[in-house]
Amino acid sequence: MTGESEVTESPDAVLALRLAQIVKNDPHLAELIDAWPTLADAVKASILAMIEAAKGDKGTSLP
């Protein structure tokens, strides 16, 4: 042992921390995440379809 305490984080804790960092830097994403549970299924499907279309579009890159 080196005398340093080792911190082991659960995958959920790591995910939560990373998500918090991302939304801190992207308020639009934070707004989408907050609204997601209340969106109609058709709206969710439309958003997901736009994401898939943007990923397939060679002229557009997602950040």
PDB file of N, CA, C and O in Angstrom:
ATOM      1  N   MET A   1       0.839  -1.190   0.000  1.00  0.00           N
ATOM      2  CA  MET A   1       0.000   0.000   0.000  1.00  0.00           C
ATOM      3  C   MET A   1       0.877   1.244   0.000  1.00  0.00           C
ATOM      4  O   MET A   1       1.972   1.249   0.563  1.00  0.00           O
ATOM      5  N   THR A   2       0.389   2.274  -0.626  1.00  0.00           N
ATOM      6  CA  THR A   2       1.152   3.508  -0.727  1.00  0.00           C
ATOM      7  C   THR A   2       0.762   4.516   0.326  1.00  0.00           C
ATOM      8  O   THR A   2       1.379   5.577   0.424  1.00  0.00           O
ATOM      9  N   GLY A   3      -0.234   4.215   1.103  1.00  0.00           N
ATOM     10  CA  GLY A   3      -0.703   5.157   2.104  1.00  0.00           C
ATOM     11  C   GLY A   3      -1.819   6.047   1.595  1.00  0.00           C
ATOM     12  O   GLY A   3      -2.492   6.719   2.377  1.00  0.00           O
ATOM     13  N   GLU A   4      -2.016   6.053   0.282  1.00  0.00           N
ATOM     14  CA  GLU A   4      -3.088   6.856  -0.301  1.00  0.00           C
ATOM     15  C   GLU A   4      -4.372   6.050  -0.273  1.00  0.00           C
ATOM     16  O   GLU A   4      -4.362   4.839  -0.493  1.00  0.00           O
ATOM     17  N   SER A   5      -5.472   6.725  -0.003  1.00  0.00           N
ATOM     18  CA  SER A   5      -6.745   6.004   0.007  1.00  0.00           C
ATOM     19  C   SER A   5      -7.245   5.882  -1.426  1.00  0.00           C
ATOM     20  O   SER A   5      -7.217   6.842  -2.196  1.00  0.00           O
ATOM     21  N   GLU A   6      -7.687   4.721  -1.756  1.00  0.00           N
ATOM     22  CA  GLU A   6      -8.214   4.459  -3.091  1.00  0.00           C
ATOM     23  C   GLU A   6      -9.725   4.573  -3.043  1.00  0.00           C
ATOM     24  O   GLU A   6     -10.383   3.984  -2.186  1.00  0.00           O
ATOM     25  N   VAL A   7     -10.263   5.343  -3.979  1.00  0.00           N
ATOM     26  CA  VAL A   7     -11.706   5.523  -4.047  1.00  0.00           C
ATOM     27  C   VAL A   7     -12.214   4.746  -5.252  1.00  0.00           C
ATOM     28  O   VAL A   7     -11.779   4.965  -6.382  1.00  0.00           O
ATOM     29  N   THR A   8     -13.125   3.854  -4.992  1.00  0.00           N
ATOM     30  CA  THR A   8     -13.736   3.090  -6.068  1.00  0.00           C
ATOM     31  C   THR A   8     -15.166   3.572  -6.223  1.00  0.00           C
ATOM     32  O   THR A   8     -15.974   3.473  -5.300  1.00  0.00           O
ATOM     33  N   GLU A   9     -15.467   4.097  -7.407  1.00  0.00           N
ATOM     34  CA  GLU A   9     -16.805   4.605  -7.660  1.00  0.00           C
ATOM     35  C   GLU A   9     -17.595   3.583  -8.463  1.00  0.00           C
ATOM     36  O   GLU A   9     -17.051   2.866  -9.303  1.00  0.00           O
ATOM     37  N   SER A  10     -18.883   3.537  -8.183  1.00  0.00           N
ATOM     38  CA  SER A  10     -19.748   2.638  -8.934  1.00  0.00           C
ATOM     39  C   SER A  10     -19.947   3.198 -10.344  1.00  0.00           C
ATOM     40  O   SER A  10     -19.796   4.401 -10.557  1.00  0.00           O
ATOM     41  N   PRO A  11     -20.283   2.343 -11.300  1.00  0.00           N
ATOM     42  CA  PRO A  11     -20.553   2.834 -12.658  1.00  0.00           C
ATOM     43  C   PRO A  11     -21.657   3.896 -12.681  1.00  0.00           C
ATOM     44  O   PRO A  11     -21.595   4.836 -13.474  1.00  0.00           O
ATOM     45  N   ASP A  12     -22.661   3.751 -11.821  1.00  0.00           N
ATOM     46  CA  ASP A  12     -23.737   4.748 -11.770  1.00  0.00           C
ATOM     47  C   ASP A  12     -23.210   6.096 -11.301  1.00  0.00           C
ATOM     48  O   ASP A  12     -23.607   7.138 -11.824  1.00  0.00           O
ATOM     49  N   ALA A  13     -22.325   6.080 -10.324  1.00  0.00           N
ATOM     50  CA  ALA A  13     -21.749   7.331  -9.810  1.00  0.00           C
ATOM     51  C   ALA A  13     -20.894   8.006 -10.872  1.00  0.00           C
ATOM     52  O   ALA A  13     -20.931   9.227 -11.025  1.00  0.00           O
ATOM     53  N   VAL A  14     -20.129   7.214 -11.599  1.00  0.00           N
ATOM     54  CA  VAL A  14     -19.292   7.753 -12.667  1.00  0.00           C
ATOM     55  C   VAL A  14     -20.168   8.358 -13.758  1.00  0.00           C
ATOM     56  O   VAL A  14     -19.885   9.451 -14.247  1.00  0.00           O
ATOM     57  N   LEU A  15     -21.222   7.658 -14.137  1.00  0.00           N
ATOM     58  CA  LEU A  15     -22.153   8.153 -15.151  1.00  0.00           C
ATOM     59  C   LEU A  15     -22.810   9.453 -14.696  1.00  0.00           C
ATOM     60  O   LEU A  15     -22.905  10.404 -15.472  1.00  0.00           O
ATOM     61  N   ALA A  16     -23.256   9.499 -13.461  1.00  0.00           N
ATOM     62  CA  ALA A  16     -23.906  10.699 -12.929  1.00  0.00           C
ATOM     63  C   ALA A  16     -22.948  11.894 -12.930  1.00  0.00           C
ATOM     64  O   ALA A  16     -23.339  13.008 -13.277  1.00  0.00           O
ATOM     65  N   LEU A  17     -21.708  11.656 -12.545  1.00  0.00           N
ATOM     66  CA  LEU A  17     -20.723  12.730 -12.539  1.00  0.00           C
ATOM     67  C   LEU A  17     -20.455  13.227 -13.950  1.00  0.00           C
ATOM     68  O   LEU A  17     -20.398  14.434 -14.185  1.00  0.00           O
ATOM     69  N   ARG A  18     -20.291  12.311 -14.881  1.00  0.00           N
ATOM     70  CA  ARG A  18     -20.032  12.697 -16.274  1.00  0.00           C
ATOM     71  C   ARG A  18     -21.208  13.449 -16.865  1.00  0.00           C
ATOM     72  O   ARG A  18     -21.025  14.451 -17.556  1.00  0.00           O
ATOM     73  N   LEU A  19     -22.407  12.976 -16.599  1.00  0.00           N
ATOM     74  CA  LEU A  19     -23.599  13.657 -17.100  1.00  0.00           C
ATOM     75  C   LEU A  19     -23.708  15.062 -16.515  1.00  0.00           C
ATOM     76  O   LEU A  19     -24.061  16.004 -17.224  1.00  0.00           O
ATOM     77  N   ALA A  20     -23.409  15.204 -15.240  1.00  0.00           N
ATOM     78  CA  ALA A  20     -23.441  16.526 -14.600  1.00  0.00           C
ATOM     79  C   ALA A  20     -22.447  17.470 -15.268  1.00  0.00           C
ATOM     80  O   ALA A  20     -22.748  18.648 -15.464  1.00  0.00           O
ATOM     81  N   GLN A  21     -21.273  16.967 -15.616  1.00  0.00           N
ATOM     82  CA  GLN A  21     -20.271  17.790 -16.294  1.00  0.00           C
ATOM     83  C   GLN A  21     -20.752  18.213 -17.681  1.00  0.00           C
ATOM     84  O   GLN A  21     -20.563  19.359 -18.091  1.00  0.00           O
ATOM     85  N   ILE A  22     -21.370  17.283 -18.394  1.00  0.00           N
ATOM     86  CA  ILE A  22     -21.845  17.582 -19.747  1.00  0.00           C
ATOM     87  C   ILE A  22     -22.944  18.638 -19.727  1.00  0.00           C
ATOM     88  O   ILE A  22     -22.880  19.609 -20.481  1.00  0.00           O
ATOM     89  N   VAL A  23     -23.949  18.462 -18.875  1.00  0.00           N
ATOM     90  CA  VAL A  23     -25.075  19.403 -18.878  1.00  0.00           C
ATOM     91  C   VAL A  23     -24.676  20.762 -18.321  1.00  0.00           C
ATOM     92  O   VAL A  23     -25.296  21.775 -18.645  1.00  0.00           O
ATOM     93  N   LYS A  24     -23.659  20.787 -17.497  1.00  0.00           N
ATOM     94  CA  LYS A  24     -23.163  22.077 -17.000  1.00  0.00           C
ATOM     95  C   LYS A  24     -22.664  22.914 -18.163  1.00  0.00           C
ATOM     96  O   LYS A  24     -22.814  24.136 -18.163  1.00  0.00           O
ATOM     97  N   ASN A  25     -22.072  22.261 -19.151  1.00  0.00           N
ATOM     98  CA  ASN A  25     -21.523  22.958 -20.307  1.00  0.00           C
ATOM     99  C   ASN A  25     -22.499  23.087 -21.465  1.00  0.00           C
ATOM    100  O   ASN A  25     -22.210  23.775 -22.444  1.00  0.00           O
ATOM    101  N   ASP A  26     -23.646  22.436 -21.369  1.00  0.00           N
ATOM    102  CA  ASP A  26     -24.612  22.477 -22.461  1.00  0.00           C
ATOM    103  C   ASP A  26     -26.027  22.625 -21.907  1.00  0.00           C
ATOM    104  O   ASP A  26     -26.716  21.628 -21.688  1.00  0.00           O
ATOM    105  N   PRO A  27     -26.462  23.866 -21.679  1.00  0.00           N
ATOM    106  CA  PRO A  27     -27.783  24.076 -21.086  1.00  0.00           C
ATOM    107  C   PRO A  27     -28.935  23.552 -21.941  1.00  0.00           C
ATOM    108  O   PRO A  27     -29.991  23.210 -21.408  1.00  0.00           O
ATOM    109  N   HIS A  28     -28.746  23.485 -23.258  1.00  0.00           N
ATOM    110  CA  HIS A  28     -29.813  22.948 -24.109  1.00  0.00           C
ATOM    111  C   HIS A  28     -30.005  21.455 -23.849  1.00  0.00           C
ATOM    112  O   HIS A  28     -31.131  20.960 -23.826  1.00  0.00           O
ATOM    113  N   LEU A  29     -28.911  20.757 -23.658  1.00  0.00           N
ATOM    114  CA  LEU A  29     -29.011  19.333 -23.345  1.00  0.00           C
ATOM    115  C   LEU A  29     -29.670  19.138 -21.985  1.00  0.00           C
ATOM    116  O   LEU A  29     -30.476  18.224 -21.809  1.00  0.00           O
ATOM    117  N   ALA A  30     -29.332  19.986 -21.032  1.00  0.00           N
ATOM    118  CA  ALA A  30     -29.951  19.907 -19.709  1.00  0.00           C
ATOM    119  C   ALA A  30     -31.463  20.126 -19.811  1.00  0.00           C
ATOM    120  O   ALA A  30     -32.243  19.449 -19.141  1.00  0.00           O
ATOM    121  N   GLU A  31     -31.860  21.062 -20.644  1.00  0.00           N
ATOM    122  CA  GLU A  31     -33.282  21.331 -20.847  1.00  0.00           C
ATOM    123  C   GLU A  31     -33.989  20.123 -21.461  1.00  0.00           C
ATOM    124  O   GLU A  31     -35.096  19.771 -21.055  1.00  0.00           O
ATOM    125  N   LEU A  32     -33.344  19.497 -22.436  1.00  0.00           N
ATOM    126  CA  LEU A  32     -33.917  18.307 -23.070  1.00  0.00           C
ATOM    127  C   LEU A  32     -34.049  17.168 -22.063  1.00  0.00           C
ATOM    128  O   LEU A  32     -35.078  16.494 -22.017  1.00  0.00           O
ATOM    129  N   ILE A  33     -33.020  16.955 -21.268  1.00  0.00           N
ATOM    130  CA  ILE A  33     -33.054  15.883 -20.267  1.00  0.00           C
ATOM    131  C   ILE A  33     -34.169  16.131 -19.258  1.00  0.00           C
ATOM    132  O   ILE A  33     -34.891  15.206 -18.884  1.00  0.00           O
ATOM    133  N   ASP A  34     -34.309  17.374 -18.822  1.00  0.00           N
ATOM    134  CA  ASP A  34     -35.380  17.698 -17.868  1.00  0.00           C
ATOM    135  C   ASP A  34     -36.764  17.470 -18.460  1.00  0.00           C
ATOM    136  O   ASP A  34     -37.675  17.017 -17.766  1.00  0.00           O
ATOM    137  N   ALA A  35     -36.922  17.785 -19.745  1.00  0.00           N
ATOM    138  CA  ALA A  35     -38.236  17.690 -20.384  1.00  0.00           C
ATOM    139  C   ALA A  35     -38.576  16.277 -20.844  1.00  0.00           C
ATOM    140  O   ALA A  35     -39.750  15.943 -20.999  1.00  0.00           O
ATOM    141  N   TRP A  36     -37.563  15.448 -21.063  1.00  0.00           N
ATOM    142  CA  TRP A  36     -37.758  14.130 -21.685  1.00  0.00           C
ATOM    143  C   TRP A  36     -38.908  13.324 -21.089  1.00  0.00           C
ATOM    144  O   TRP A  36     -39.723  12.806 -21.854  1.00  0.00           O
ATOM    145  N   PRO A  37     -39.021  13.187 -19.766  1.00  0.00           N
ATOM    146  CA  PRO A  37     -40.097  12.345 -19.213  1.00  0.00           C
ATOM    147  C   PRO A  37     -41.509  12.838 -19.548  1.00  0.00           C
ATOM    148  O   PRO A  37     -42.460  12.055 -19.533  1.00  0.00           O
ATOM    149  N   THR A  38     -41.644  14.113 -19.844  1.00  0.00           N
ATOM    150  CA  THR A  38     -42.975  14.668 -20.111  1.00  0.00           C
ATOM    151  C   THR A  38     -43.299  14.772 -21.596  1.00  0.00           C
ATOM    152  O   THR A  38     -44.423  15.115 -21.961  1.00  0.00           O
ATOM    153  N   LEU A  39     -42.330  14.481 -22.453  1.00  0.00           N
ATOM    154  CA  LEU A  39     -42.567  14.589 -23.896  1.00  0.00           C
ATOM    155  C   LEU A  39     -43.421  13.429 -24.396  1.00  0.00           C
ATOM    156  O   LEU A  39     -43.326  12.302 -23.911  1.00  0.00           O
ATOM    157  N   ALA A  40     -44.246  13.739 -25.367  1.00  0.00           N
ATOM    158  CA  ALA A  40     -45.052  12.702 -26.010  1.00  0.00           C
ATOM    159  C   ALA A  40     -44.128  11.741 -26.755  1.00  0.00           C
ATOM    160  O   ALA A  40     -43.050  12.127 -27.208  1.00  0.00           O
ATOM    161  N   ASP A  41     -44.555  10.504 -26.873  1.00  0.00           N
ATOM    162  CA  ASP A  41     -43.747   9.500 -27.564  1.00  0.00           C
ATOM    163  C   ASP A  41     -43.404   9.927 -28.985  1.00  0.00           C
ATOM    164  O   ASP A  41     -42.300   9.658 -29.460  1.00  0.00           O
ATOM    165  N   ALA A  42     -44.326  10.583 -29.664  1.00  0.00           N
ATOM    166  CA  ALA A  42     -44.072  11.032 -31.032  1.00  0.00           C
ATOM    167  C   ALA A  42     -42.961  12.082 -31.068  1.00  0.00           C
ATOM    168  O   ALA A  42     -42.154  12.099 -31.998  1.00  0.00           O
ATOM    169  N   VAL A  43     -42.916  12.938 -30.081  1.00  0.00           N
ATOM    170  CA  VAL A  43     -41.866  13.957 -30.008  1.00  0.00           C
ATOM    171  C   VAL A  43     -40.521  13.296 -29.733  1.00  0.00           C
ATOM    172  O   VAL A  43     -39.516  13.642 -30.355  1.00  0.00           O
ATOM    173  N   LYS A  44     -40.502  12.346 -28.804  1.00  0.00           N
ATOM    174  CA  LYS A  44     -39.260  11.620 -28.516  1.00  0.00           C
ATOM    175  C   LYS A  44     -38.762  10.903 -29.781  1.00  0.00           C
ATOM    176  O   LYS A  44     -37.572  10.943 -30.093  1.00  0.00           O
ATOM    177  N   ALA A  45     -39.660  10.265 -30.486  1.00  0.00           N
ATOM    178  CA  ALA A  45     -39.286   9.551 -31.705  1.00  0.00           C
ATOM    179  C   ALA A  45     -38.730  10.519 -32.752  1.00  0.00           C
ATOM    180  O   ALA A  45     -37.779  10.191 -33.461  1.00  0.00           O
ATOM    181  N   SER A  46     -39.319  11.698 -32.847  1.00  0.00           N
ATOM    182  CA  SER A  46     -38.840  12.698 -33.801  1.00  0.00           C
ATOM    183  C   SER A  46     -37.430  13.171 -33.453  1.00  0.00           C
ATOM    184  O   SER A  46     -36.581  13.316 -34.332  1.00  0.00           O
ATOM    185  N   ILE A  47     -37.192  13.408 -32.183  1.00  0.00           N
ATOM    186  CA  ILE A  47     -35.862  13.839 -31.741  1.00  0.00           C
ATOM    187  C   ILE A  47     -34.829  12.757 -32.044  1.00  0.00           C
ATOM    188  O   ILE A  47     -33.753  13.044 -32.568  1.00  0.00           O
ATOM    189  N   LEU A  48     -35.165  11.516 -31.712  1.00  0.00           N
ATOM    190  CA  LEU A  48     -34.245  10.413 -31.978  1.00  0.00           C
ATOM    191  C   LEU A  48     -34.007  10.238 -33.475  1.00  0.00           C
ATOM    192  O   LEU A  48     -32.887   9.934 -33.888  1.00  0.00           O
ATOM    193  N   ALA A  49     -35.037  10.425 -34.289  1.00  0.00           N
ATOM    194  CA  ALA A  49     -34.887  10.318 -35.741  1.00  0.00           C
ATOM    195  C   ALA A  49     -33.962  11.419 -36.267  1.00  0.00           C
ATOM    196  O   ALA A  49     -33.149  11.165 -37.155  1.00  0.00           O
ATOM    197  N   MET A  50     -34.074  12.622 -35.737  1.00  0.00           N
ATOM    198  CA  MET A  50     -33.186  13.715 -36.155  1.00  0.00           C
ATOM    199  C   MET A  50     -31.733  13.400 -35.799  1.00  0.00           C
ATOM    200  O   MET A  50     -30.824  13.683 -36.579  1.00  0.00           O
ATOM    201  N   ILE A  51     -31.523  12.820 -34.632  1.00  0.00           N
ATOM    202  CA  ILE A  51     -30.167  12.450 -34.220  1.00  0.00           C
ATOM    203  C   ILE A  51     -29.600  11.401 -35.168  1.00  0.00           C
ATOM    204  O   ILE A  51     -28.463  11.515 -35.627  1.00  0.00           O
ATOM    205  N   GLU A  52     -30.400  10.377 -35.458  1.00  0.00           N
ATOM    206  CA  GLU A  52     -29.945   9.323 -36.368  1.00  0.00           C
ATOM    207  C   GLU A  52     -29.662   9.886 -37.754  1.00  0.00           C
ATOM    208  O   GLU A  52     -28.677   9.504 -38.385  1.00  0.00           O
ATOM    209  N   ALA A  53     -30.511  10.787 -38.235  1.00  0.00           N
ATOM    210  CA  ALA A  53     -30.306  11.379 -39.548  1.00  0.00           C
ATOM    211  C   ALA A  53     -29.020  12.211 -39.561  1.00  0.00           C
ATOM    212  O   ALA A  53     -28.276  12.182 -40.542  1.00  0.00           O
ATOM    213  N   ALA A  54     -28.759  12.940 -38.497  1.00  0.00           N
ATOM    214  CA  ALA A  54     -27.549  13.767 -38.436  1.00  0.00           C
ATOM    215  C   ALA A  54     -26.300  12.898 -38.381  1.00  0.00           C
ATOM    216  O   ALA A  54     -25.269  13.263 -38.945  1.00  0.00           O
ATOM    217  N   LYS A  55     -26.380  11.764 -37.714  1.00  0.00           N
ATOM    218  CA  LYS A  55     -25.224  10.867 -37.651  1.00  0.00           C
ATOM    219  C   LYS A  55     -24.925  10.270 -39.020  1.00  0.00           C
ATOM    220  O   LYS A  55     -23.768   9.998 -39.341  1.00  0.00           O
ATOM    221  N   GLY A  56     -25.961  10.066 -39.829  1.00  0.00           N
ATOM    222  CA  GLY A  56     -25.783   9.470 -41.142  1.00  0.00           C
ATOM    223  C   GLY A  56     -25.442  10.473 -42.224  1.00  0.00           C
ATOM    224  O   GLY A  56     -25.025  10.094 -43.318  1.00  0.00           O
ATOM    225  N   ASP A  57     -25.615  11.735 -41.930  1.00  0.00           N
ATOM    226  CA  ASP A  57     -25.353  12.791 -42.903  1.00  0.00           C
ATOM    227  C   ASP A  57     -23.861  13.108 -42.918  1.00  0.00           C
ATOM    228  O   ASP A  57     -23.323  13.610 -41.932  1.00  0.00           O
ATOM    229  N   LYS A  58     -23.195  12.818 -44.026  1.00  0.00           N
ATOM    230  CA  LYS A  58     -21.739  13.016 -44.112  1.00  0.00           C
ATOM    231  C   LYS A  58     -21.351  14.490 -44.043  1.00  0.00           C
ATOM    232  O   LYS A  58     -20.212  14.814 -43.705  1.00  0.00           O
ATOM    233  N   GLY A  59     -22.289  15.388 -44.362  1.00  0.00           N
ATOM    234  CA  GLY A  59     -21.984  16.813 -44.334  1.00  0.00           C
ATOM    235  C   GLY A  59     -22.189  17.442 -42.956  1.00  0.00           C
ATOM    236  O   GLY A  59     -21.871  18.614 -42.751  1.00  0.00           O
ATOM    237  N   THR A  60     -22.709  16.680 -42.036  1.00  0.00           N
ATOM    238  CA  THR A  60     -23.000  17.188 -40.697  1.00  0.00           C
ATOM    239  C   THR A  60     -22.301  16.318 -39.672  1.00  0.00           C
ATOM    240  O   THR A  60     -22.320  15.092 -39.773  1.00  0.00           O
ATOM    241  N   SER A  61     -21.697  16.937 -38.707  1.00  0.00           N
ATOM    242  CA  SER A  61     -21.101  16.155 -37.628  1.00  0.00           C
ATOM    243  C   SER A  61     -21.691  16.596 -36.308  1.00  0.00           C
ATOM    244  O   SER A  61     -21.919  17.784 -36.080  1.00  0.00           O
ATOM    245  N   LEU A  62     -21.934  15.639 -35.448  1.00  0.00           N
ATOM    246  CA  LEU A  62     -22.426  15.953 -34.129  1.00  0.00           C
ATOM    247  C   LEU A  62     -21.245  16.253 -33.222  1.00  0.00           C
ATOM    248  O   LEU A  62     -20.190  15.632 -33.351  1.00  0.00           O
ATOM    249  N   PRO A  63     -21.412  17.201 -32.307  1.00  0.00           N
ATOM    250  CA  PRO A  63     -20.305  17.516 -31.390  1.00  0.00           C
ATOM    251  C   PRO A  63     -19.989  16.364 -30.473  1.00  0.00           C
ATOM    252  O   PRO A  63     -19.086  16.465 -29.643  1.00  0.00           O
TER     253      PRO A  63
END
